[in-house]
Amino acid sequence: MKVIQTVTPAQAKKLVILQLAQNPSTRLPVGFIGHRGDGKTQVVAQAAKEAGYNYYPLYTAQNDAVDFTGNPHYDPQTNTTIYGRPVIFPAENEKAVLVLEELNRAPSEVRQACMQLLTDRKIGTHKLPEDTLIVVCINPPNDIYDVAELDSAMTNRIAWMNFTTDVDEFLAYAYGAKMHEHVIKMIGTNRDMLSVPSVEVSPSPRTWEMVSNVLKGTPENTEQELIDAMISGLVGSVAATAYRRLANNGFRTPVTGKEVLEDYKSVRSKVEAQKEKNSDMWYTVRDIVAIIETESKTKPKIQNLVSFVRDLKPEWQQYIITKTPQPVLTKMCQEDKEFALFISEIKAEIMKLK
């Protein structure tokens, strides 16, 4: 499964929602191959919730085959063996997303039990509800993970995607989840530290969210050494050292998206000074895109955003225009009647580059 499509968390979520919009009889089981803590499970759960479906995660490595086939018992009235309906299955007539977690960690007999489930959406006499989507989430079969290779008969039943983290999407999620600002600044200035798959303790989106919870839940008078030890235990020594370096610098960063939206005039001179440092400007521009969805869209903030975009070089303007949600662009045009033409000109330039 080396030459397959790669999707970001946002794309994976759209893909699941798209499958749920299909006729249940033509849906395909979808499989995501990704590293630990990258958000596969979370994305599927969010998609199910938004589409109005119940979410059933089955951690297959913790199950036996009988959990899928049901316990047998003899029925003297019919002189047959009857298998009880597995409690792990969604109820009849339910709208459900059934996620087979860690399928390549499951015992061989469990994987065999799932074969018919993937093809016919049933095992023996037990059928899944008609309106069910099956999703499989696994780690890649390499030296980092203790997993088995799925054979061709099983992989042939699933539409597979490689699942990859995306820093911009994570930062937007972090703002929406109200993660600690120090974690947001850490990833914004150390983008290569979001996810580092390794056998050793190393960072992932999940562990950075855990760091955020530690920072928000730890009393201010806690010894710094204890906090550093906990952070190192979650993301590893390399990422923890980068975090400590940023902390020792007072978590100073280039101009943030929040500063632009709150009072652009007060930071305009800093933005002008940043224009000669590409990395600093990209930090500010990306931070704007990450925070804009969760910030209140007040008139002053929209006006600040318009002024900021007008001051940018074309490549940064293009990035913001293409990444900003349409409702925000509409508000920007409403606040500045000439801005609609300005956006049209930028989009025309973007089309020339394609």
N, C-alpha and C positions, 0 to 999 in steps of 0.2 A: 504493500500500500504506500509506495514511495511517491508516485507521480499522481497526486490528487490535489484538489483545490484547497487553498488555505483561506480561512475566514477569521475575521476579528470577532470579539464578543458581540458587537452590535450587529454584524452581518449574520452571525449564528442565530441571534434572537429573531431577526427578521425571517430567516429561513424556517425556523420552527413555526412562527406565526403563519407563514405562507403555507406550510404543510397543513396546518390546522384549518385553513380556509378552503382546502381541497375537499372534494367528495371523499368521505371516509373510505369508500371502497377502492379508491385509487391512490391512497396515501402510501408513501414509502417509509420504511424504517430509516431513521437518520442516525449516523454515527459520528461522534466527535472524538478525535485523537488529540490529546493535549497533555501538558505537564501538570504536575500536582499544584493545586492552589491557584490555577489560572482563571477559574470562574465558570467552567463548563456547566456544572450542576446549577449554579446560581442563575445563569443565563436562561437555562431551560425552565427553571421554576418561575422566573419573571415572565417569560413568554406565555407559559400556561396560565398564569394569573391574569395577564392582560387580555388574553383571548377568552377568559371565562371558563377555563378547564381546571379540573382537580388534578393535583400533582402527586404521583406515586413513585418515589425513589426506592428501588429495590437493590440493596447492596448484595449482589449475587455471591460474593466471596464469603458471605456470612450465612448463606443458605445451603440446604441440602436439596437433592433432586425431588424428594417427597414434598418439599415446600411448594414446588411448582405443580406436581402431578396430583397432590392431595393424598391424604391417608386412605388406604383401602379398607373396606369392611364388607362382610358377607350379608347379603339380603336374602333371608330364607323364603320370602314371598315370591321372589322372581328367580331364585336359585342362581344369582349372579353376584359378582364382585362390583361394588360401587365405590367410587373414589370421591371423598368429600371435597367440596369446592375450596381451593386455597384461599386463606384469609388475605393473602398479599395481593390478590387480584381486585381491581375495581368492581364495584357492584354493577349489576345489570342496568342498562339504560343510562349509565353515568357517562358524562363527557370527561375523558381522562387522558393525561399524558403519563405513560408508563416508562420510567427510565431504568434501564438495566445498567447499574453502576458497576464499574470494575469487572466487566464480563471476562476479561482476559486474566483475572486473578482467581476466578471461580474454579472449583473442582471440575474435572472433565465431565462427570455425570450431570452437573448443573448446566454446563454449556450444551451438552447433548439435548437436555430437556428444553432448552430455549430454541432449538432449531425449528421445531414446528411452530413455536410462538412467533418467530420472526416471519415465517412464510404464510401461515394460515391464521395467525392471531388466536390460536387456541392450543391447548395441550390436552391430548386425549379427548375427553368429553367436555372439558371446561373451555368456554369461549370468552374472549374479552368482549366488553361492550362494543357495539358497532362503531361508536364515535370515539375511537382510541387511536392515539399516535404513540408508536414505540420509538424511543430514543436510546441509543447506546453511548455511554461515555467511558473511555478507557485511556490509560497512559500508554505512551509509545513503547513497543517492545525493544528496549535497548539495555545497556549495561546499568543504567540508573535505577531501573525498576525490576522488581521480582514478579514478572508477568510471563504468560505463555503466548506463543504465536497463535492467533486464531487461524483455523484452516480455511482453505479456499471455499469450501461449501458454506461456511458461515459468513465470510466476508462478502460473498457474492449475493447475499440477501439484504445488504444494507448500503445506503448511499453515504459514503464516508467523506469527511472533511477534516483537514488538519486545523486545529484550533490554536490560534496564536494570540498572545496578549498585545494590546495596543496602548501606548502610554497616554495618548490624548483621550481615548475613551475611558481609561482608568481615572484620569484626573477629573473628567466630567462626572464620573460615578462618585469619586471621592468628595467632590463639592456637594453633590446631591445627598450623599450619606452623612454629610457633616463630619467627615474625618478631621482629626487634629490638623491644624494648619502646618505644623512642623513636618508631618508626613507628606502633605501636599507639596510643600516647598522642597523637601528632600527629593521626591521623585521628579519634580519640575526641573531641578538643577542637576540631577543625576539620573537621566532617563534610562541609562543602561542598567540601572540597579532595580528596576521594577521586578524582573523575573530572571533568575540565573539558575537554571536546572542543574542540580548536582547531587551526588550521593551524600555530600556533607550538608550541614545546615546552611541554607542559602535562601535568598529572598524570593517571594512570589506575591501576587496581589493579595492572596489570603493572609500571608504573614504580615504584610504592611498594614492591613486593616486591623490585625491583632495588635500591632505596635500602637496604632492610633487608639485602640481601646485601653491599652496600658497607660498611655500618656493622659488620656482623659480621666482615667479612674484612679491615678496615683496622686496622693496629697502633694502639695507644692513643696513641703519641707522634707520630702524624701531624699535620701542621699543620692547624689548623681551616679555614684558607682553602682548602686543597686539598679537604677533605671538602665544604665548602659549594659549591665550584665543581662538584664531581661531582653533588651533589644538585640544584643548579640546572640542570645539563645534562640531568638525567633528568625533573624535574617542572616546570621553568620557574621564573622569578624570583619570581613571586607566591607560589607554594606554598613555595619555598625560603626566602623572607623570613618567612613564617608559622612555618616550622620553626625558623629561627634565633631568632625571638622566643621560642618555647617553650623552646629550648635555653638562651637567656640567663636564663630564669626557672628554670633547673635542672630542667626537665621536671616542675615541680610541677603537679599536677592535683587535682581533688576526690578523695575516697576511692575507691580502685580496688576492683574485684571481688576481686582477690587478697588485699588487706588485709582485707576483710570475711571471706573464707573462712579465712584463716590465724589471725586473732585479732580477732574482732569487738569484744570488750570494750575493746581498746586504741584503737579508732577510733570507738567508739559516740558519744562526745561530739562528735566531728567530724561524724558523720552527723546528729546532732541540730541542730548549727549550720547544716548545709547545707539543712535543710528549708525555710528561708525563701528559698532560692535555687533556683528550679525547675531551671535549667540544670545546676547542680552535682549535684542529686539524679538528674536524668535521666542524667547521665554515669555515676554510680555504678551505677544500676539496669541500664542497658544494658551496662555492663562486666561485671556479674555474669552476665547472660544470655550474653554472648559467650564468657566464659571457662569457664562451668560444664561444658560438654561435655568439655573437655580436661583439667580438673582431676581428681585422684583423689577418689573419693567416700568419704573417710574419715569416721568417726563425728564427730570434732570439727568438720570442715568442714560437714557437714550440720547439726549443731547450731548452728553460727554462722549458717548461711543461714536456718534457721528463726527464730532470734532477730532477725535483720535484717529479715526479711519482716514479722514481728509488729510491728515498730516503725514501719513505713511507713504513709503515707497510702493511702487506698483505691485511688486511680488508679495508684500505683506497685505496690501489691500485685497488682492486676489484671493489670498488664503482665507482672510476673514469673511469675505463675501461668499465664498463657496462653502464654508464650514458653519456659518451662522444660520440658525433655524429661520425658516421663511417668516413666521409670525414676528420675529424680532426685526427682520429686514423691512417688513411692512410698517412697523412702528417707526423705524428710522426714516422711512420715506414720508410718513405723516408729519413728523417733526421738522423735516427739512424738505420742502417741496422740490428743490433742485436735486435732492439726493437720488431720486428715482432715475433721473437721467445719468447721474454719476455712476450708479450701479450698472445701468445698461451698458455704459461705455466700458466699464471694467469687465463685464461678462463677455462683451464683444472681443476684447483683447484676449480673454481666456480661450474663446473659441478659435482664435487664430493660432494659438499654440498647440491645438489638438490636431 
